Amino acid sequence: MYKATNRTIFLFPLLGTLLLTACGKKQSDAASEAPPSATVVHDDGMGLIRVDRPERFQLTTAVAHESTASLNVTGTVTPDVSREIPVVSLASGRVVALHVRLGDYVRKGQLVMEVQSNDISSAYDQYLKAVNDEHLANTQLERAKILFDKGAIAHSQLEIAQDGEDDAKADLTAAEQQLHVLGVDPKDPSATVKVYAPASGFIIQQNVTEAATAGVTYSGSANAFTIADLSHVWILCDVYENDLSTVHIGESADIKLNAYPDHALSGTISDIGAVLDPSIRTAKVRIQVNNPQNLMRIGMFATATFHGRKEESKTAVPASAVLHLHDRDWVYEPAGDGSFRRLAVQGGPMLPGNLQEIETGLSAGQQVVSNALELQNSAEQ
C-alpha cells in the first residue's frame, strides 16, 4: 500500500512537466510564425522618428520662390459715405404711414412714408391768397391799359399797375413752389405730405416709426431714413503703426470674407487714417471694393492682405509636405540611419502648382518628405 502511494506521487510532477513543455512549445511556434512588427523610435530631444523601410517615403527638394512681403489684417464692411443719401421730410408733423422698413431695398421715386403736417395748411393758405392777389392785380392792370389808351390816366399809373401785377405773379410762383417742396400738388391738395425715395438703394438706418414725429422742427433727427448704394462699399481695417510702411494708397488688397471663405475679392486702398488710436496704436485703412451682387453686407468681418513693393526670396514645397499639427506647421527631413527629423516651419499662402510658400524654417535645396501626413500616420501606428 505504501509503494502504490509513492508511485502516484511521482506521476503527478512528471505529468505537469510534460504539460508545461507542450504549452511552451506551442507558444514558441506561434511567436516564430508572426510577421515582424514595424519599429518606430521617438527621440523627443532630437525630434527624430525612426521607421523600418524609410525608402517608402519619397523625398522632395525645397525650391526658391520670389514673393513680396504681405500683411494680413482684419476689418469690417461699412457703407461708402459718399453713396449714403438721407430721406428728409421738409414738412414737420406726425407720421401716419410707413411704407418701408429697415433693410428694405427701395427704388428712386418710391413712396416711403406719409406725414400729417400743419405746414401744408399754412402753405396752401398762402397759395390761395397769392392766387386772389394775382387775379386782382391782373384786373387792375387791364383796366389801367384801357384808361391809358383813352388818355384818362398818365403813363406812370400804368407802370404802377404793371408793377403790381408782376409782384403778384412772383408771390404766386413762390407759393406754388412752397407747395411743391412740401410734396403737395396745388391742384390736388392733400392732408398729408408724401415723402419719396430720392435714390435707389438699401435702407441702412431708420429713425422714425408710425405715430412718431418727423421733419426738421419736431423730430430728434432730421433724417427719417438713410439710403445707401451698396454696389460699392468700404472695408475699414486696423493697421498697427509698425506695419504702416507696408500699406500704400492706390495699391490693391486681397479680401476674404469670414462668411464666404472660398470667395476671393479685390479692392483698392483709398485712404490711410491720419490719426492713430491712442489706446491700441492703430490707424484706420480704408479699402474700396466693388459689390455688384451685394455679397458683402454691412458689418461683416473680413480679412485684408496687403502686398509690399519689395520682393523677398522665400521657399516653396509641395503642399502635401507640410503637416498642420497642433496649430503649427511641420515638415520632415531625412536624418540618416532610417530616421527623419521634424522641423517647425511657418507656412505661407498657397501657390500655383499645388505648392505652398514657407516663410521661415526651411531653406531652398533642403530635402523633406513629400507626404508628411503618411509618415506621421506610420509613426502613430
C-alpha positions as CSV (number, residue, x, y, z in Angstrom):
1,M,0.0,0.0,0.0
2,Y,2.8,2.4,0.8
3,K,4.6,1.6,-2.6
4,A,1.4,2.4,-4.6
5,T,1.1,5.8,-2.9
6,N,4.7,6.7,-3.7
7,R,4.2,5.8,-7.4
8,T,1.1,8.1,-7.6
9,I,3.0,11.0,-6.0
10,F,5.8,10.5,-8.5
11,L,3.5,10.5,-11.6
12,F,1.8,13.9,-10.8
13,P,5.0,16.0,-11.1
14,L,6.0,14.1,-14.2
15,L,2.6,14.8,-15.9
16,G,2.8,18.6,-15.0
17,T,6.3,18.8,-16.5
18,L,5.1,17.3,-19.8
19,L,2.1,19.7,-20.0
20,L,4.3,22.8,-19.4
21,T,6.7,21.6,-22.0
22,A,4.0,21.1,-24.6
23,C,2.4,24.6,-23.9
24,G,5.8,26.3,-24.1
25,K,6.5,24.6,-27.5
26,K,3.1,25.8,-28.9
27,Q,3.6,29.4,-27.7
28,S,7.1,29.5,-29.2
29,D,5.9,28.2,-32.6
30,A,3.1,30.9,-32.7
31,A,5.6,33.7,-32.0
32,S,8.0,32.4,-34.6
33,E,5.3,32.4,-37.3
34,A,4.1,36.0,-36.7
35,P,5.4,38.7,-39.0
36,P,7.9,41.2,-37.5
37,S,6.3,44.4,-36.3
38,A,7.5,47.9,-37.5
39,T,9.6,49.7,-35.1
40,V,9.1,53.4,-34.5
41,V,11.5,55.1,-32.2
42,H,10.7,58.6,-31.0
43,D,13.5,60.7,-29.7
44,D,11.8,63.8,-28.3
45,G,15.1,65.5,-27.5
46,M,16.1,65.4,-31.2
47,G,12.6,65.4,-32.8
48,L,13.5,62.1,-34.5
49,I,11.3,59.4,-35.9
50,R,12.9,56.1,-36.9
51,V,10.9,53.7,-39.1
52,D,11.5,50.5,-40.9
53,R,11.9,50.7,-44.7
54,P,12.5,54.5,-44.9
55,E,12.7,54.2,-48.7
56,R,8.9,54.0,-48.8
57,F,8.7,57.8,-48.1
58,Q,9.7,59.8,-51.2
59,L,11.7,63.0,-50.7
60,T,11.3,66.3,-52.4
61,T,13.6,69.4,-52.6
62,A,12.5,72.8,-51.4
63,V,12.8,75.4,-54.2
64,A,13.4,79.1,-54.1
65,H,10.4,81.4,-54.5
66,E,10.4,85.2,-55.0
67,S,7.4,87.0,-53.4
68,T,6.6,90.3,-51.9
69,A,6.0,90.8,-48.2
70,S,2.4,90.5,-47.2
71,L,0.4,91.8,-44.2
72,N,-2.9,90.3,-43.0
73,V,-5.3,92.5,-41.1
74,T,-8.9,92.2,-40.1
75,G,-11.7,94.7,-40.8
76,T,-15.4,95.3,-41.2
77,V,-17.6,96.1,-44.1
78,T,-19.1,99.6,-44.0
79,P,-21.1,101.7,-46.4
80,D,-19.4,104.2,-48.7
81,V,-20.4,107.6,-47.1
82,S,-20.3,109.3,-50.5
83,R,-23.2,106.9,-51.5
84,E,-25.4,107.5,-48.5
85,I,-28.4,109.7,-49.1
86,P,-30.7,110.9,-46.3
87,V,-34.5,110.9,-46.6
88,V,-35.9,114.1,-45.1
89,S,-39.4,115.3,-44.6
90,L,-39.4,119.1,-45.1
91,A,-42.9,119.2,-43.5
92,S,-42.8,118.7,-39.8
93,G,-45.6,116.7,-38.2
94,R,-46.8,113.2,-37.2
95,V,-46.0,110.1,-39.3
96,V,-49.3,108.5,-40.3
97,A,-48.0,105.7,-42.6
98,L,-44.7,104.0,-43.2
99,H,-44.3,102.0,-46.4
100,V,-40.7,100.7,-46.0
101,R,-38.6,99.3,-43.2
102,L,-35.0,99.0,-42.2
103,G,-33.1,96.7,-44.6
104,D,-35.6,97.1,-47.4
105,Y,-34.4,97.9,-51.0
106,V,-36.2,100.9,-52.4
107,R,-36.1,102.5,-55.9
108,K,-35.9,106.2,-56.7
109,G,-39.3,107.8,-56.5
110,Q,-40.8,105.0,-54.4
111,L,-43.2,106.2,-51.6
112,V,-41.6,105.7,-48.2
113,M,-43.8,107.5,-45.7
114,E,-46.7,110.0,-45.2
115,V,-46.6,112.9,-42.7
116,Q,-49.6,114.8,-41.4
117,S,-48.5,118.4,-41.0
118,N,-49.9,121.9,-40.3
119,D,-47.2,123.2,-42.7
120,I,-49.5,122.2,-45.5
121,S,-52.4,124.3,-44.2
122,S,-50.2,127.3,-43.9
123,A,-48.6,126.9,-47.3
124,Y,-51.9,126.3,-49.0
125,D,-53.4,129.3,-47.3
126,Q,-50.6,131.5,-48.7
127,Y,-51.1,129.9,-52.1
128,L,-54.8,130.8,-52.2
129,K,-54.1,134.4,-51.1
130,A,-51.5,134.7,-53.8
131,V,-54.0,133.4,-56.4
132,N,-56.5,136.1,-55.3
133,D,-53.9,138.9,-55.2
134,E,-52.7,138.0,-58.7
135,H,-56.2,137.9,-60.0
136,L,-56.9,141.4,-58.6
137,A,-53.6,142.8,-59.8
138,N,-54.3,141.5,-63.3
139,T,-57.8,143.0,-63.3
140,Q,-56.4,146.4,-62.3
141,L,-53.7,146.2,-65.0
142,E,-56.2,145.5,-67.7
143,R,-58.3,148.4,-66.5
144,A,-55.3,150.7,-66.4
145,K,-54.4,149.7,-70.0
146,I,-57.9,150.7,-71.2
147,L,-57.8,154.0,-69.4
148,F,-54.3,154.8,-70.7
149,D,-55.4,154.1,-74.3
150,K,-58.3,156.6,-73.8
151,G,-55.9,159.1,-72.3
152,A,-57.7,159.0,-68.9
153,I,-54.5,158.2,-66.9
154,A,-50.9,159.0,-67.1
155,H,-48.2,156.5,-68.2
156,S,-46.8,156.4,-64.7
157,Q,-50.1,155.0,-63.3
158,L,-50.0,152.3,-66.0
159,E,-46.5,151.4,-64.8
160,I,-47.7,151.2,-61.2
161,A,-50.4,148.7,-62.2
162,Q,-47.9,146.7,-64.2
163,D,-45.5,146.5,-61.2
164,G,-48.4,145.4,-59.0
165,E,-49.2,142.5,-61.4
166,D,-45.5,141.5,-61.6
167,D,-45.3,141.4,-57.8
168,A,-48.5,139.3,-57.5
169,K,-47.2,136.8,-60.1
170,A,-43.9,136.5,-58.1
171,D,-45.8,135.8,-54.9
172,L,-48.0,133.2,-56.6
173,T,-45.0,131.4,-58.1
174,A,-43.3,131.3,-54.6
175,A,-46.5,129.9,-53.0
176,E,-46.7,127.2,-55.7
177,Q,-43.0,126.4,-55.2
178,Q,-43.5,126.1,-51.5
179,L,-46.3,123.5,-52.0
180,H,-44.1,121.5,-54.4
181,V,-41.3,121.5,-51.9
182,L,-43.7,120.0,-49.3
183,G,-44.8,117.4,-51.8
184,V,-48.3,118.8,-52.4
185,D,-49.9,119.3,-55.7
186,P,-51.6,122.8,-55.7
187,K,-54.4,121.4,-58.0
188,D,-55.0,118.4,-55.8
189,P,-54.1,119.3,-52.2
190,S,-53.9,116.6,-49.6
191,A,-53.9,116.5,-45.8
192,T,-50.6,114.6,-45.7
193,V,-47.2,115.1,-47.2
194,K,-45.9,112.1,-49.2
195,V,-42.2,111.5,-48.9
196,Y,-40.5,109.7,-51.8
197,A,-37.1,108.0,-52.0
198,P,-34.5,110.3,-53.6
199,A,-32.4,107.4,-54.8
200,S,-32.2,103.7,-55.2
201,G,-30.5,101.5,-52.5
202,F,-30.9,99.8,-49.2
203,I,-32.3,101.4,-46.1
204,I,-29.5,101.1,-43.6
205,Q,-30.8,103.5,-41.0
206,Q,-34.4,104.2,-39.7
207,N,-35.1,107.0,-37.2
208,V,-38.9,107.1,-37.3
209,T,-41.8,104.8,-36.6
210,E,-45.5,105.2,-37.1
211,A,-47.2,107.9,-35.0
212,A,-43.7,109.4,-34.3
213,T,-42.7,113.0,-35.3
214,A,-40.8,113.7,-38.4
215,G,-39.3,116.7,-40.1
216,V,-36.7,119.3,-39.2
217,T,-38.6,121.1,-36.5
218,Y,-40.1,118.5,-34.1
219,S,-38.0,115.4,-34.8
220,G,-34.9,114.4,-32.9
221,S,-33.2,113.5,-36.1
222,A,-33.9,115.4,-39.4
223,N,-33.1,112.1,-41.3
224,A,-36.1,109.8,-41.3
225,F,-34.2,107.2,-43.2
226,T,-30.7,106.7,-44.7
227,I,-30.5,105.0,-48.1
228,A,-27.1,103.6,-49.2
229,D,-26.0,102.3,-52.6
230,L,-24.2,99.1,-51.6
231,S,-22.8,98.3,-55.1
232,H,-19.6,99.9,-53.7
233,V,-18.6,99.5,-50.1
234,W,-15.7,100.3,-47.8
235,I,-13.7,97.9,-45.7
236,L,-12.2,99.6,-42.7
237,C,-9.1,97.8,-41.2
238,D,-6.9,98.5,-38.2
239,V,-3.2,98.5,-39.0
240,Y,-0.5,98.9,-36.4
241,E,1.8,101.8,-36.8
242,N,4.8,99.4,-37.2
243,D,3.1,97.9,-40.3
244,L,2.0,101.1,-42.0
245,S,5.1,101.1,-44.2
246,T,3.6,98.1,-46.0
247,V,0.4,100.0,-46.9
248,H,0.3,102.5,-49.8
249,I,-2.6,104.4,-51.2
250,G,-3.7,103.2,-54.7
251,E,-2.4,99.7,-54.3
252,S,-4.6,96.6,-54.4
253,A,-5.6,94.4,-51.5
254,D,-6.9,90.9,-51.4
255,I,-10.2,90.5,-49.5
256,K,-11.6,87.4,-47.9
257,L,-14.9,87.3,-46.0
258,N,-15.4,85.2,-42.9
259,A,-18.9,84.4,-44.3
260,Y,-17.6,83.2,-47.7
261,P,-14.0,82.0,-47.1
262,D,-13.8,80.5,-50.6
263,H,-14.8,83.7,-52.4
264,A,-11.9,85.9,-53.3
265,L,-12.3,89.7,-53.7
266,S,-10.0,92.6,-54.5
267,G,-10.1,96.2,-53.5
268,T,-8.1,99.4,-53.7
269,I,-6.6,101.3,-50.8
270,S,-8.2,104.7,-50.9
271,D,-7.2,106.3,-47.5
272,I,-4.8,105.8,-44.6
273,G,-6.0,107.4,-41.4
274,A,-4.1,110.5,-40.3
275,V,-4.8,109.9,-36.6
276,L,-3.8,106.8,-34.6
277,D,-6.0,105.2,-32.0
278,P,-4.0,106.2,-28.8
279,S,-5.0,103.1,-26.9
280,I,-4.0,100.4,-29.4
281,R,-1.7,102.4,-31.7
282,T,-3.5,101.5,-34.9
283,A,-4.6,103.6,-38.0
284,K,-7.8,103.1,-40.0
285,V,-7.1,101.9,-43.5
286,R,-9.9,102.3,-46.0
287,I,-10.3,99.9,-48.9
288,Q,-12.9,100.5,-51.7
289,V,-14.4,97.3,-53.0
290,N,-17.0,96.7,-55.8
291,N,-20.0,94.8,-54.5
292,P,-22.2,94.2,-57.6
293,Q,-24.0,91.2,-56.3
294,N,-24.4,92.7,-52.8
295,L,-22.4,89.8,-51.4
296,M,-20.9,91.9,-48.8
297,R,-23.3,93.1,-46.1
298,I,-22.8,96.0,-43.6
299,G,-21.0,94.8,-40.5
300,M,-19.4,91.6,-42.0
301,F,-15.9,90.7,-40.8
302,A,-13.3,90.5,-43.5
303,T,-9.5,89.8,-43.8
304,A,-7.4,92.0,-46.0
305,T,-4.0,91.1,-47.3
306,F,-1.7,93.9,-48.3
307,H,1.3,93.2,-50.5
308,G,4.6,95.1,-50.2
309,R,6.6,96.5,-53.0
310,K,9.9,94.9,-52.3
311,E,10.4,91.2,-53.4
312,E,11.8,88.7,-50.9
313,S,13.3,85.3,-51.5
314,K,11.4,82.5,-49.8
315,T,11.0,78.8,-50.1
316,A,8.2,76.6,-51.6
317,V,7.4,72.9,-51.2
318,P,4.5,70.7,-52.2
319,A,1.5,71.3,-50.0
320,S,1.5,67.6,-49.0
321,A,4.9,68.0,-47.5
322,V,3.5,70.4,-44.8
323,L,1.9,68.8,-41.8
324,H,-0.6,71.0,-39.8
325,L,-0.5,69.7,-36.3
326,H,-1.4,71.5,-33.0
327,D,-1.9,74.9,-34.8
328,R,1.6,74.7,-36.1
329,D,3.2,73.7,-39.4
330,W,5.8,71.0,-39.7
331,V,8.0,69.2,-42.3
332,Y,10.1,66.1,-42.0
333,E,13.7,66.0,-43.3
334,P,15.9,62.8,-43.5
335,A,18.3,62.5,-40.6
336,G,20.2,59.3,-41.7
337,D,20.0,55.7,-40.4
338,G,16.4,55.4,-41.4
339,S,15.2,58.3,-39.3
340,F,13.5,61.6,-40.0
341,R,13.7,64.9,-38.1
342,R,10.6,67.0,-37.6
343,L,11.1,70.7,-38.3
344,A,8.8,73.6,-37.3
345,V,8.1,76.0,-40.2
346,Q,5.8,78.9,-40.8
347,G,3.6,78.2,-43.8
348,G,2.6,80.9,-46.1
349,P,-0.1,81.2,-48.9
350,M,-0.8,78.6,-51.5
351,L,1.0,78.9,-54.8
352,P,0.2,77.6,-58.3
353,G,1.1,74.0,-59.0
354,N,-0.1,72.8,-55.6
355,L,2.9,74.4,-53.8
356,Q,2.9,76.2,-50.5
357,E,5.2,79.0,-49.6
358,I,7.3,78.6,-46.5
359,E,8.1,81.9,-44.9
360,T,10.6,80.7,-42.2
361,G,12.2,77.4,-41.0
362,L,13.3,76.0,-44.3
363,S,15.9,76.9,-47.0
364,A,16.0,76.2,-50.7
365,G,17.7,72.9,-51.5
366,Q,16.8,71.1,-48.3
367,Q,15.1,67.7,-48.8
368,V,11.9,66.9,-47.0
369,V,9.4,64.1,-47.1
370,S,6.9,64.8,-49.9
371,N,3.9,63.3,-47.9
372,A,4.3,64.3,-44.3
373,L,0.9,63.0,-43.3
374,E,1.7,59.5,-44.4
375,L,4.9,59.5,-42.4
376,Q,3.0,60.8,-39.3
377,N,0.4,58.1,-39.6
378,S,3.0,55.4,-39.9
379,A,4.7,56.8,-36.7
380,E,1.4,56.7,-34.8
381,Q,0.5,53.1,-35.6
